[in-house]
Amino acid sequence: MEEDQKTEQHFVFMNYDPEYERLRSNKTKRGVHELDLYLSRKHDEVLSNNLRPGTYCKTLSLVIVDAFAVQISDHQANVLRSAKEVRIVEKNQELA
């Protein structure tokens, strides 16, 4: 990770993707598996195309909303906000 850059959990929500919508409509076991693979690859590509390897940690991909969670710095969150595939990046808010 970047030295002296505190990382926190952020949620990254993606822009509309017709392939995601098509795959999501297939409720078969195979369709669910294809959607999982598609989103995992897509989310990994967004990260690798915008951030240096080893400076982030994707923790999960969300299927229901085409989003993922990642441990990144505030600077990296700003970089992702400018990616054309990304709709919004929000820092996780812990409730007390």
C-alpha positions in Angstrom: 0.0 0.0 0.0 1.0 3.6 -0.4 3.1 4.8 2.5 1.4 7.3 4.8 -1.9 6.8 2.8 -4.6 5.5 5.2 -6.9 3.1 3.4 -10.5 2.6 4.2 -13.4 0.6 2.8 -15.1 2.2 -0.1 -18.1 1.1 -2.2 -17.8 1.6 -6.0 -21.0 1.6 -8.0 -20.8 1.1 -11.7 -22.5 2.9 -14.6 -25.3 1.2 -16.6 -24.1 -1.9 -18.3 -26.4 -3.7 -20.8 -24.4 -6.9 -20.5 -24.9 -6.9 -16.7 -28.6 -6.4 -17.1 -28.8 -9.2 -19.7 -26.8 -11.6 -17.4 -28.8 -10.6 -14.3 -32.1 -11.6 -16.0 -30.9 -15.2 -16.4 -32.0 -16.8 -13.1 -30.7 -20.3 -13.9 -27.7 -21.7 -11.9 -25.5 -21.3 -14.9 -26.7 -17.7 -15.4 -25.9 -16.8 -11.8 -22.5 -18.3 -12.2 -21.8 -16.4 -15.5 -22.9 -13.1 -13.8 -20.6 -13.7 -10.9 -17.6 -14.3 -13.2 -18.5 -11.4 -15.4 -18.7 -8.9 -12.5 -15.6 -10.2 -10.8 -13.6 -9.7 -14.0 -15.1 -6.4 -14.8 -14.5 -5.0 -11.3 -10.9 -6.3 -11.3 -10.3 -4.6 -14.7 -11.6 -1.3 -13.4 -9.2 -1.5 -10.5 -6.2 -2.6 -12.5 -6.8 0.0 -15.2 -6.9 2.9 -12.8 -4.8 1.9 -9.7 -1.3 0.5 -9.2 -1.2 -3.2 -8.4 -0.6 -3.9 -4.7 -2.1 -0.6 -3.6 -5.7 -1.8 -3.1 -7.6 -4.8 -1.9 -11.0 -5.6 -3.4 -13.0 -7.3 -0.7 -16.2 -8.3 -2.6 -18.3 -7.8 -5.7 -22.0 -7.1 -5.2 -24.3 -8.7 -7.8 -27.6 -7.0 -7.0 -26.3 -3.5 -7.8 -23.2 -4.0 -10.0 -20.8 -2.6 -7.4 -17.8 -3.7 -5.3 -16.1 -2.9 -2.0 -12.4 -2.1 -1.9 -9.8 -0.9 0.6 -8.3 2.3 -0.9 -7.0 5.7 0.1 -9.0 8.9 -0.4 -6.7 9.8 -3.3 -7.4 6.5 -5.0 -11.1 7.0 -4.4 -10.8 10.3 -6.3 -9.0 8.5 -9.2 -11.8 5.9 -9.4 -14.4 8.7 -9.4 -13.0 10.0 -12.7 -13.1 6.5 -14.4 -15.7 6.5 -17.1 -17.2 3.1 -16.0 -17.8 4.4 -12.4 -21.0 6.1 -11.3 -20.2 6.8 -7.7 -17.6 6.0 -5.0 -18.6 6.2 -1.3 -16.6 5.7 1.8 -18.2 3.1 4.1 -19.9 4.8 7.1 -19.6 2.7 10.3 -22.7 3.3 12.5 -22.1 3.3 16.3 
